[in-house]
C-alpha cells in the first residue's frame, strides 16, 4: 500500500487532470472561461506541468496578448521541470515560446507537428487550427483536421469538436454541402455544440439561404446564447436579415445583441455590421461614436491587422479621420503581392484603411482607386469568407456612388452570380438598372 502522502498527491493530480479536461471541453465548445479554470488549477498546484502547457495553449489559441505574463510563467515552468517533463510537454512549451517571440508561423509548425505525431492531442490540434485561420491557411483549415480524423471515432471525448473544426475548414474552402453534413453529424453527438452551429450558419450565409438561416439560429439560440460565439452568431443573424432585405431588423439585432461588445473580435463584428448598414444609407445615429469610443480605449499595439482595420472603419465612420490616420501611419508598409508576411492581411490593411477613410469622407473615386489596388487580396482580410465580403460590398457601392457604372454593374453581376437568391443583391442590382435607365 502506498504511503498516505503519495496517495494524497495522486488524488490531487487526478483531480487537477479532471479539471483540465473540463477546461479543454470549455475551450472546444466556447462555453465558460477555460483560462480561469486552469488558473485555479495552477493556483492549487504551481508545479502541475499539464496545467501549464494547457494554459499556454489557451493563450496562444486566443491570441491573448493581455495574458503574456501568464504565458511567460507557464513556458518557464514547463521548461524548468527538466527531465521530469515528457517530450510532448517540452514541445508544447517550445511551440508556445515561438508565439511569445512573435513567430506565429513557427508556432503553427510546431503545434502542427505535434498533431501529426499525436493525432489524439486535441489541444495541439485546436491551437494549430486557430493559427491556420489567423494566418490565412485556408486549405490547412480543412486538411490538418483531415490528417488526424482516422485516429478519431464517436467514442472519443471531443470528437464532436474535431468534426466541427473539420466542417469549418470545408466551409472556408467552398465545400458547403459536405461542411453542412459534417457539422450536422457533430450535432448528433453534441446537439448544443456552438462550433457546429456556427459552421451551419456560415454555410447558409454563403449559399444565400437567409430565411432558413434565421429559422436555424432562432431554433438553436438556447445552445449558443451566453457562449463565446454568441455575439458572432448574432452578427450572422443580422447578415441574414440584410440578405433578406430587412436592414431595420439587422439594426435591431445590433442594439439587442452586439452593441455591448467588449473584446476585439466582438468590436470587429460591431464595426462590420454598422459599416454594411451605412453602405445601405441606414442611419445609425450615435452608434458609431459609441463604438469608436470603445476602439479608442483599446491598445492596438501587436493587435492583428484585421482588428486594426475594423478600428479604422469605426473611427472613419465616426468622423475621427485624424485618429484613424494616426493608426494607419504607424503601420508597416508592404507590397500587395508579398505572400511571406506575418499575417496575410498585413499588405491589405493600410490601403484598405485609406479606402474606408475616403468612402466615409464622400470621396468615392479615391475609395475605388484604393480598393482597385487591393481587390486581388481581399480574401486575405484576416477573417472568414463572410467577414471579408465587406470589402466587395464597399467596392461595389463606391463604384456606384463614383458613377463608374460599368464597374459597378460588373461587381454586382459577380455578387448576383455568387448568391442569386439574395434579396439584398436584387435590390442593389435593381438600383443600378434604374440609374442606368435615367
VOPA-176775 format. One record per residue (C-alpha): residue in three letters; x, y, z; residue number from 0. Coordinates in Angstrom, 1 decimal. Layout:
N
    r      c1      c2      c3    k
  Ala       X       Y       Z  NUM
...
END
This chain:
438
    r      c1      c2      c3    k
  Unk     0.0     0.0     0.0    0
  Unk     1.3     3.5    -0.9    1
  Unk     2.1     5.9     1.9    2
  Unk    -0.7     8.3     2.7    3
  Unk     1.2    11.2     1.3    4
  Unk     1.7     9.6    -2.0    5
  Unk    -2.0     8.7    -2.2    6
  Unk    -3.0    12.3    -1.5    7
  Unk    -0.6    13.5    -4.2    8
  Unk    -2.0    11.0    -6.7    9
  Unk    -5.5    12.1    -5.9   10
  Unk    -4.6    15.7    -6.2   11
  Unk    -3.1    15.1    -9.6   12
  Unk    -6.1    13.1   -10.7   13
  Unk    -8.4    16.0    -9.7   14
  Unk    -6.2    18.5   -11.5   15
  Unk    -6.3    16.4   -14.7   16
  Unk   -10.1    16.2   -14.5   17
  Unk   -10.4    19.9   -14.1   18
  Unk    -8.0    20.5   -17.0   19
  Unk   -10.1    18.1   -19.1   20
  Unk   -13.1    20.2   -18.2   21
  Unk   -11.2    23.3   -19.3   22
  Unk   -10.4    21.7   -22.6   23
  Unk   -14.1    21.0   -23.1   24
  Unk   -14.9    24.6   -22.4   25
  Unk   -12.2    25.7   -24.9   26
  Unk   -13.6    23.5   -27.7   27
  Unk   -17.2    24.5   -27.2   28
  Unk   -16.8    28.2   -26.4   29
  Unk   -18.6    27.7   -23.1   30
  Unk   -17.4    29.3   -19.9   31
  Unk   -13.9    30.6   -19.2   32
  Unk   -11.3    27.8   -19.6   33
  Unk    -8.3    30.1   -18.8   34
  Unk    -9.8    30.9   -15.4   35
  Unk   -10.4    27.3   -14.7   36
  Unk    -6.7    26.4   -15.4   37
  Unk    -5.6    29.4   -13.4   38
  Unk    -7.3    27.9   -10.4   39
  Unk    -5.7    24.6   -11.0   40
  Unk    -2.3    26.2   -11.1   41
  Unk    -3.0    28.2    -8.0   42
  Unk    -3.6    24.9    -6.2   43
  Unk    -0.5    23.3    -7.7   44
  Unk     2.0    25.6    -9.4   45
  Unk     4.1    22.6   -10.5   46
  Unk     1.4    20.9   -12.5   47
  Unk     3.0    20.7   -15.9   48
  Unk    -0.1    19.7   -17.9   49
  Unk    -1.8    22.7   -16.5   50
  Unk     1.0    25.0   -17.7   51
  Unk     1.0    23.6   -21.2   52
  Unk    -2.7    23.9   -21.4   53
  Unk    -2.7    27.5   -20.1   54
  Unk     0.0    28.3   -22.7   55
  Unk    -2.1    26.7   -25.5   56
  Unk    -5.2    28.6   -24.4   57
  Unk    -3.4    31.9   -24.6   58
  Unk    -1.9    31.2   -28.0   59
  Unk    -5.2    29.9   -29.4   60
  Unk    -7.0    33.0   -28.2   61
  Unk    -4.2    35.3   -29.4   62
  Unk    -4.4    36.8   -25.9   63
  Unk    -1.7    39.4   -25.7   64
  Unk    -3.0    40.7   -22.4   65
  Unk    -2.1    37.3   -20.8   66
  Unk     1.6    37.3   -22.0   67
  Unk     2.8    37.3   -18.4   68
  Unk     0.9    34.1   -17.7   69
  Unk     2.3    32.6   -20.8   70
  Unk     5.9    33.5   -19.9   71
  Unk     5.4    31.9   -16.5   72
  Unk     3.9    28.7   -17.9   73
  Unk     6.5    28.2   -20.6   74
  Unk     9.2    28.8   -18.0   75
  Unk     7.6    26.4   -15.6   76
  Unk     7.4    23.7   -18.2   77
  Unk    11.0    24.2   -19.3   78
  Unk    12.2    24.3   -15.7   79
  Unk    10.6    20.9   -15.0   80
  Unk    13.6    19.4   -16.9   81
  Unk    14.0    15.7   -17.3   82
  Unk    10.8    15.0   -15.3   83
  Unk     8.8    16.5   -18.2   84
  Unk     7.7    14.2   -21.0   85
  Unk     8.7    15.2   -24.5   86
  Unk     5.3    16.3   -25.7   87
  Unk     5.1    18.8   -22.8   88
  Unk     8.5    20.3   -23.8   89
  Unk     7.4    20.5   -27.4   90
  Unk     4.2    22.3   -26.3   91
  Unk     6.4    24.8   -24.4   92
  Unk     8.6    25.2   -27.5   93
  Unk     5.6    25.9   -29.7   94
  Unk     4.2    28.5   -27.2   95
  Unk     7.6    30.1   -26.9   96
  Unk     7.6    30.7   -30.7   97
  Unk     4.3    32.6   -30.4   98
  Unk     5.7    34.5   -27.4   99
  Unk     8.7    35.6   -29.5  100
  Unk     6.4    36.8   -32.3  101
  Unk     6.9    33.9   -34.7  102
  Unk     3.4    32.7   -35.3  103
  Unk     4.4    30.6   -38.4  104
  Unk     6.9    28.7   -36.3  105
  Unk     4.3    28.2   -33.5  106
  Unk     2.0    26.8   -36.1  107
  Unk     4.6    24.5   -37.5  108
  Unk     5.4    23.1   -34.0  109
  Unk     1.8    22.7   -32.9  110
  Unk     1.0    21.1   -36.3  111
  Unk     3.9    18.6   -36.0  112
  Unk     2.5    17.6   -32.5  113
  Unk    -0.9    17.0   -34.0  114
  Unk     0.6    14.8   -36.8  115
  Unk     2.6    12.7   -34.4  116
  Unk     0.0    12.6   -31.7  117
  Unk    -3.4    12.7   -33.6  118
  Unk    -5.4    12.5   -30.4  119
  Unk    -3.7    15.6   -29.0  120
  Unk    -6.7    17.8   -29.3  121
  Unk    -5.1    20.7   -27.6  122
  Unk    -2.3    20.9   -30.2  123
  Unk    -4.9    20.4   -33.0  124
  Unk    -7.1    23.2   -31.7  125
  Unk    -4.3    25.6   -31.5  126
  Unk    -3.0    24.7   -34.9  127
  Unk    -6.5    25.1   -36.3  128
  Unk    -6.8    28.6   -34.8  129
  Unk    -3.4    29.6   -36.1  130
  Unk    -4.3    28.2   -39.6  131
  Unk    -7.3    30.6   -39.5  132
  Unk    -5.3    33.6   -38.3  133
  Unk    -2.5    33.1   -40.8  134
  Unk    -4.9    32.6   -43.7  135
  Unk    -4.0    29.0   -44.3  136
  Unk    -7.5    28.1   -45.7  137
  Unk    -6.6    24.7   -47.2  138
  Unk    -4.9    23.6   -44.0  139
  Unk    -8.0    24.6   -42.0  140
  Unk    -9.5    21.6   -43.7  141
  Unk    -6.5    19.3   -44.4  142
  Unk    -4.9    19.5   -41.0  143
  Unk    -8.0    18.0   -39.4  144
  Unk    -8.4    15.5   -42.2  145
  Unk    -4.9    14.2   -41.4  146
  Unk    -5.9    13.2   -37.9  147
  Unk    -9.5    12.1   -38.5  148
  Unk    -8.7     8.4   -38.9  149
  Unk    -7.5     8.3   -35.3  150
  Unk   -10.8     9.5   -34.0  151
  Unk   -14.3     8.0   -33.6  152
  Unk   -17.5     8.7   -31.8  153
  Unk   -16.3     7.0   -28.6  154
  Unk   -13.5     9.6   -28.1  155
  Unk   -14.2    12.7   -25.9  156
  Unk   -14.0    15.8   -28.1  157
  Unk   -14.9    14.0   -31.4  158
  Unk   -17.8    16.4   -32.0  159
  Unk   -15.4    19.3   -31.7  160
  Unk   -13.0    17.7   -34.2  161
  Unk   -15.8    17.3   -36.6  162
  Unk   -16.8    20.9   -36.1  163
  Unk   -13.3    22.1   -36.9  164
  Unk   -13.2    19.9   -40.0  165
  Unk   -16.6    21.3   -41.1  166
  Unk   -15.4    24.8   -40.7  167
  Unk   -12.3    24.0   -42.9  168
  Unk   -14.6    22.5   -45.5  169
  Unk   -16.8    25.6   -45.5  170
  Unk   -13.9    28.0   -45.8  171
  Unk   -12.8    26.0   -48.9  172
  Unk   -16.2    26.3   -50.6  173
  Unk   -17.3    22.7   -49.9  174
  Unk   -20.6    23.8   -48.5  175
  Unk   -22.7    20.6   -48.8  176
  Unk   -20.1    18.4   -47.1  177
  Unk   -19.4    21.1   -44.5  178
  Unk   -23.1    21.1   -43.5  179
  Unk   -23.2    17.3   -43.5  180
  Unk   -20.2    17.0   -41.2  181
  Unk   -21.5    19.8   -38.9  182
  Unk   -24.8    18.2   -38.5  183
  Unk   -23.1    14.9   -37.7  184
  Unk   -21.3    16.8   -34.9  185
  Unk   -24.7    18.0   -33.7  186
  Unk   -25.9    14.4   -33.4  187
  Unk   -23.0    13.8   -30.9  188
  Unk   -23.4    17.2   -29.1  189
  Unk   -26.7    18.8   -30.1  190
  Unk   -25.7    22.0   -28.4  191
  Unk   -22.3    22.4   -29.9  192
  Unk   -21.8    26.2   -30.8  193
  Unk   -19.0    25.5   -33.2  194
  Unk   -21.1    23.1   -35.3  195
  Unk   -24.0    25.6   -35.2  196
  Unk   -21.6    28.3   -36.3  197
  Unk   -20.5    26.3   -39.4  198
  Unk   -24.1    25.7   -40.5  199
  Unk   -24.8    29.5   -40.2  200
  Unk   -21.7    30.1   -42.4  201
  Unk   -22.9    27.6   -45.0  202
  Unk   -26.3    29.1   -45.1  203
  Unk   -24.9    32.7   -45.4  204
  Unk   -22.6    31.7   -48.2  205
  Unk   -25.4    30.0   -50.1  206
  Unk   -27.9    32.9   -49.6  207
  Unk   -30.3    30.8   -47.5  208
  Unk   -31.3    33.8   -45.4  209
  Unk   -34.8    32.7   -44.3  210
  Unk   -33.6    29.2   -43.4  211
  Unk   -30.6    30.7   -41.6  212
  Unk   -32.9    32.9   -39.4  213
  Unk   -35.0    29.9   -38.5  214
  Unk   -32.0    27.8   -37.7  215
  Unk   -30.4    30.4   -35.4  216
  Unk   -33.8    31.0   -33.7  217
  Unk   -34.2    27.3   -33.1  218
  Unk   -30.6    26.8   -31.8  219
  Unk   -30.3    30.1   -29.8  220
  Unk   -30.6    28.4   -26.4  221
  Unk   -27.4    26.4   -27.3  222
  Unk   -25.3    29.4   -28.4  223
  Unk   -26.6    32.2   -26.2  224
  Unk   -24.1    33.2   -23.5  225
  Unk   -21.2    31.4   -25.2  226
  Unk   -18.0    32.8   -26.6  227
  Unk   -19.6    32.9   -30.1  228
  Unk   -22.9    34.5   -29.1  229
  Unk   -22.1    38.0   -30.4  230
  Unk   -20.7    36.5   -33.6  231
  Unk   -23.7    34.3   -34.2  232
  Unk   -25.9    37.4   -33.6  233
  Unk   -23.8    39.1   -36.3  234
  Unk   -24.7    36.2   -38.6  235
  Unk   -28.3    36.7   -37.7  236
  Unk   -28.0    40.3   -38.8  237
  Unk   -26.4    39.3   -42.1  238
  Unk   -29.4    37.0   -42.8  239
  Unk   -31.7    40.0   -42.2  240
  Unk   -29.6    42.1   -44.6  241
  Unk   -29.7    39.4   -47.2  242
  Unk   -33.4    39.2   -46.8  243
  Unk   -33.7    42.9   -47.5  244
  Unk   -34.6    43.9   -43.9  245
  Unk   -31.9    46.3   -42.6  246
  Unk   -34.1    47.6   -39.8  247
  Unk   -34.2    44.1   -38.3  248
  Unk   -30.4    43.9   -38.7  249
  Unk   -30.1    47.2   -36.7  250
  Unk   -32.4    45.8   -34.0  251
  Unk   -30.1    42.8   -33.7  252
  Unk   -27.2    45.2   -33.3  253
  Unk   -28.9    47.0   -30.5  254
  Unk   -30.1    43.9   -28.7  255
  Unk   -27.1    41.6   -29.1  256
  Unk   -24.0    43.3   -30.4  257
  Unk   -23.9    46.9   -29.1  258
  Unk   -22.5    45.8   -25.7  259
  Unk   -19.4    44.2   -27.4  260
  Unk   -16.3    44.3   -25.4  261
  Unk   -13.4    42.2   -26.7  262
  Unk   -11.8    43.0   -30.1  263
  Unk   -13.4    40.2   -32.0  264
  Unk   -16.8    41.4   -30.9  265
  Unk   -15.9    45.0   -31.7  266
  Unk   -14.9    43.9   -35.2  267
  Unk   -18.3    42.3   -35.6  268
  Unk   -19.9    45.6   -34.5  269
  Unk   -17.9    47.7   -36.9  270
  Unk   -18.6    45.3   -39.8  271
  Unk   -22.3    45.3   -39.2  272
  Unk   -22.6    49.1   -38.9  273
  Unk   -20.5    49.6   -42.0  274
  Unk   -22.8    47.3   -44.0  275
  Unk   -25.8    49.4   -42.8  276
  Unk   -24.0    52.6   -43.7  277
  Unk   -23.4    51.3   -47.2  278
  Unk   -27.2    50.9   -47.4  279
  Unk   -27.7    54.5   -46.3  280
  Unk   -29.3    53.3   -43.0  281
  Unk   -28.9    56.0   -40.3  282
  Unk   -27.3    54.6   -37.2  283
  Unk   -27.3    57.7   -35.0  284
  Unk   -24.8    57.8   -32.3  285
  Unk   -23.8    54.2   -32.5  286
  Unk   -20.7    55.0   -34.5  287
  Unk   -19.5    57.4   -31.8  288
  Unk   -20.2    54.9   -29.1  289
  Unk   -18.3    52.2   -30.9  290
  Unk   -15.4    54.5   -31.8  291
  Unk   -15.1    55.4   -28.1  292
  Unk   -14.6    51.7   -27.3  293
  Unk   -12.0    51.2   -30.0  294
  Unk   -10.0    54.2   -28.8  295
  Unk    -9.7    52.7   -25.3  296
  Unk    -8.0    49.5   -26.8  297
  Unk    -4.3    49.2   -27.3  298
  Unk    -3.7    48.2   -30.9  299
  Unk     0.0    47.5   -30.4  300
  Unk     0.6    43.9   -31.5  301
  Unk    -3.1    43.6   -32.4  302
  Unk    -4.0    41.7   -35.6  303
  Unk    -4.2    43.9   -38.6  304
  Unk    -7.8    42.5   -39.0  305
  Unk    -8.7    44.3   -35.8  306
  Unk    -6.8    47.4   -36.7  307
  Unk    -8.8    47.7   -40.0  308
  Unk   -12.1    47.5   -38.1  309
  Unk   -10.9    50.1   -35.6  310
  Unk   -10.1    52.4   -38.5  311
  Unk   -13.5    51.6   -40.0  312
  Unk   -15.3    52.8   -36.9  313
  Unk   -13.1    55.9   -36.5  314
  Unk   -13.6    56.9   -40.1  315
  Unk   -17.4    56.5   -39.9  316
  Unk   -17.5    58.5   -36.7  317
  Unk   -15.7    61.4   -38.4  318
  Unk   -12.4    60.9   -36.5  319
  Unk   -10.2    60.9   -39.5  320
  Unk    -7.2    62.2   -37.7  321
  Unk    -7.2    59.4   -35.2  322
  Unk    -7.7    56.9   -38.0  323
  Unk    -4.8    58.3   -40.0  324
  Unk    -2.6    58.2   -36.9  325
  Unk    -3.2    54.4   -36.6  326
  Unk    -2.6    53.9   -40.3  327
  Unk     0.6    55.9   -40.2  328
  Unk     2.0    53.6   -37.6  329
  Unk     1.5    50.5   -39.7  330
  Unk     4.4    49.0   -41.6  331
  Unk     4.0    49.2   -45.4  332
  Unk     4.1    46.1   -47.5  333
  Unk     3.9    45.3   -51.2  334
  Unk     0.4    43.9   -52.0  335
  Unk     2.0    40.9   -53.8  336
  Unk     4.1    39.9   -50.8  337
  Unk     2.9    36.5   -49.7  338
  Unk     5.5    36.0   -46.9  339
  Unk     4.1    38.2   -44.2  340
  Unk     3.5    37.6   -40.5  341
  Unk    -0.3    37.9   -41.2  342
  Unk    -1.9    37.7   -44.7  343
  Unk    -3.7    40.9   -44.1  344
  Unk    -0.6    42.9   -43.4  345
  Unk    -0.4    44.1   -47.0  346
  Unk    -4.1    44.8   -47.1  347
  Unk    -4.9    46.8   -44.0  348
  Unk    -3.1    50.2   -44.8  349
  Unk    -4.6    50.7   -48.3  350
  Unk    -7.9    49.3   -47.2  351
  Unk    -7.9    51.8   -44.3  352
  Unk    -7.3    54.6   -46.8  353
  Unk   -10.2    53.3   -48.9  354
  Unk   -12.5    53.3   -45.9  355
  Unk   -11.5    56.8   -44.9  356
  Unk   -12.1    58.1   -48.5  357
  Unk   -15.5    56.4   -48.6  358
  Unk   -16.5    57.9   -45.2  359
  Unk   -15.4    61.3   -46.4  360
  Unk   -17.5    61.0   -49.6  361
  Unk   -14.5    60.7   -51.9  362
  Unk   -15.8    57.7   -53.7  363
  Unk   -13.5    57.9   -56.7  364
  Unk   -10.5    57.8   -54.4  365
  Unk   -12.0    54.9   -52.5  366
  Unk   -12.4    53.0   -55.7  367
  Unk    -8.8    53.7   -56.6  368
  Unk    -7.6    52.3   -53.3  369
  Unk    -9.8    49.3   -53.5  370
  Unk    -8.7    48.5   -57.1  371
  Unk    -5.2    48.2   -55.8  372
  Unk    -6.1    45.5   -53.2  373
  Unk    -9.1    43.7   -54.7  374
  Unk    -7.0    40.7   -55.6  375
  Unk    -6.1    40.1   -52.0  376
  Unk    -9.5    40.9   -50.5  377
  Unk    -9.8    37.3   -49.4  378
  Unk    -6.8    37.8   -47.2  379
  Unk    -8.6    40.2   -44.9  380
  Unk    -7.8    38.1   -41.8  381
  Unk   -11.3    36.8   -41.3  382
  Unk   -13.7    34.3   -42.8  383
  Unk   -15.0    34.5   -46.4  384
  Unk   -18.2    36.0   -44.9  385
  Unk   -16.2    38.6   -43.0  386
  Unk   -14.1    39.6   -46.0  387
  Unk   -17.2    40.3   -48.0  388
  Unk   -17.5    43.8   -46.7  389
  Unk   -14.6    44.7   -49.0  390
  Unk   -16.5    43.6   -52.1  391
  Unk   -19.7    45.4   -50.9  392
  Unk   -17.7    48.6   -50.3  393
  Unk   -16.1    48.3   -53.7  394
  Unk   -19.4    47.9   -55.5  395
  Unk   -21.1    50.8   -53.5  396
  Unk   -18.1    53.1   -54.0  397
  Unk   -18.1    52.4   -57.8  398
  Unk   -21.9    53.1   -57.9  399
  Unk   -21.5    56.4   -56.0  400
  Unk   -18.5    57.4   -58.1  401
  Unk   -20.7    57.0   -61.1  402
  Unk   -18.4    54.3   -62.5  403
  Unk   -21.5    52.4   -63.9  404
  Unk   -19.7    49.7   -65.8  405
  Unk   -17.5    48.7   -62.9  406
  Unk   -20.4    48.8   -60.5  407
  Unk   -22.5    46.6   -62.9  408
  Unk   -19.7    44.1   -63.2  409
  Unk   -19.2    43.9   -59.5  410
  Unk   -22.9    43.4   -58.9  411
  Unk   -23.1    40.7   -61.6  412
  Unk   -20.3    38.9   -59.7  413
  Unk   -22.2    39.2   -56.4  414
  Unk   -25.5    38.0   -58.0  415
  Unk   -23.9    35.0   -59.7  416
  Unk   -22.4    34.0   -56.3  417
  Unk   -25.7    34.5   -54.4  418
  Unk   -28.6    34.6   -56.8  419
  Unk   -31.3    34.3   -54.1  420
  Unk   -30.1    37.3   -52.1  421
  Unk   -32.8    40.0   -51.8  422
  Unk   -30.0    42.5   -51.0  423
  Unk   -28.2    41.7   -54.2  424
  Unk   -31.5    42.0   -56.1  425
  Unk   -32.2    45.5   -54.7  426
  Unk   -28.7    46.7   -55.3  427
  Unk   -28.8    45.4   -58.9  428
  Unk   -32.3    47.0   -59.5  429
  Unk   -31.0    50.3   -58.2  430
  Unk   -28.2    50.1   -60.8  431
  Unk   -30.6    49.4   -63.6  432
  Unk   -32.9    52.3   -62.6  433
  Unk   -29.8    54.6   -62.5  434
  Unk   -28.7    53.4   -65.9  435
  Unk   -32.2    54.0   -67.4  436
  Unk   -32.1    57.5   -66.2  437
END
